[in-house]
């Protein structure tokens, strides 16, 4: 798989902040493109910073709870 880029568009609508993510890259997996999805998830996870949570009114507990939810999802994927 070649390099994967994400185009993240951030805009506000009536209900608050909304983002749109476009994954751009060449997949080595016909039809499902899971390799691109995994690459995109890794890029997104690398951008998560605890400091950004506190700057926007979220607590450390919120941050760690959400990371734990991600870990549970990863553990379930490993068992499949």
Secondary structure, 3 states (H helix, E strand, C coil): CCCCEEEEEEEEECCEEEEEEEEECCCCCCCCCHHHHHHHHHHHHHCCCHHHHHHCCCCHHHHHHHHHHHHHHHHHHHHC
